[in-house]
């Protein structure tokens, strides 16, 4: 058989895992939510993960003859692709800084690398954590079509989240353009591995949107104490960052002091 133009074989990654595909020989659909009892395919199996020898349970047509009928996850894919495009530029820019200026600085943690973690849209703008061998920052990027090139580097802005209000610093770089950053950790020597730092960054993104972290009173003293506790472990004991506490994560580094 000759495959249909635009069939699965032409772009197997061009649709989301939730996509429902349809056989163009007999119009039989494959719905990932249902799977395929005929071939003992479990519910939740995306079309792209079906065995290579899988065929239409009704007429026997191969996968190449299936086209997308509807795709509930398409909007999310477009959103993630746009976020990834912005964060890729951010990571590339800071890798250049690392290679050009920071690699030989004594205080950097060479066990770590530049990585964008947990970016998601917040009020239409990509928000996530940027890891590096010398800092961990919460970073807010401009929305699609929004121009932040006018930002004044060093200017401060308080931005509210369910867990509280936090101070961001404006910055502008030639490659990335304008962005806003809130310091989580300015020294990274406490982290033993990249995986440990990533886990803390993901915990930050969860805690940031948890209203249970919002204090009812002035949090400045609490924040200062948490920072001191996080940066001054006992001489014979390394800090355990593998399971950070809610308070330590959300107040241990976020810039909320004057």
C-alpha positions, 0 to 999 in steps of 0.5 A: 500500500502507498501511505497517505500524504500527511500520515503518521510516518511523515511526522510521528512527533507532530501531535500530543500523547492525547491525540486520537488518530483515525484509520483512513481505510476504514475510519476506525479510531485509536484513542489513547484513553482506551488503548486496544483490547485486540492487541492488549494495549493498555489505556493511556498508551500514546499512538507513537508508543504502539508497537511497530507491527501494530495495525488497525484492529478492524482492517489491518492497515499499518500505522502509516495509514492513520491521521490525527482526528482530534488532539486535546493536548495540541494547545499544551504542546504549542505552549511548551514549544514556545516556552522551550524556545525562550528558555533555550535562549536563556540557557545558551546565554548563561552557558556563554557567561559560564565559559567566558567569565565564570569557569575559573572563579573559585567559588563556583560549584563545578558539579552543576551545570546550566539548566532551566527547570519547571518553566510554566506560564504565570499570567501568560509569562514563562516562569521557572528556575534557572540553575547554574554553578554559581546561582539558582534564580527564579526567572520571569520571562516576557509574554509572547509579543511583549517587549521588555527591552526597556527594563532598567537593569538593577531596578527592583519590582515586587511580584505577588504569588499565592505564597507571598510577595517577592522581590525581583531584579530587572535585567536585560541581555542582548541574546535573551532580552529583558527578564526579571530574576529573584535570587533563591541561592547565590552560593551553590556549594551546598549541592552535591549533584545536579539532580539534587539542585533540580529537585530543590528547584522543582520543590520551589515551583510547587511551594511558590504556588501553595498558599499555605506558605503565606505567613500572616505576619512580618516574615523578615526575621523568619526569612533571615533565620531560615537563610542562616540555617540553610547556609551554616550547617554543622561542621561535621554534617552536610545539609540535606537538601534532598527533601527541603522543608516547605518553609526552607524552600520558599523563604530560604532564598527568595529575595523578600528582605529590604 
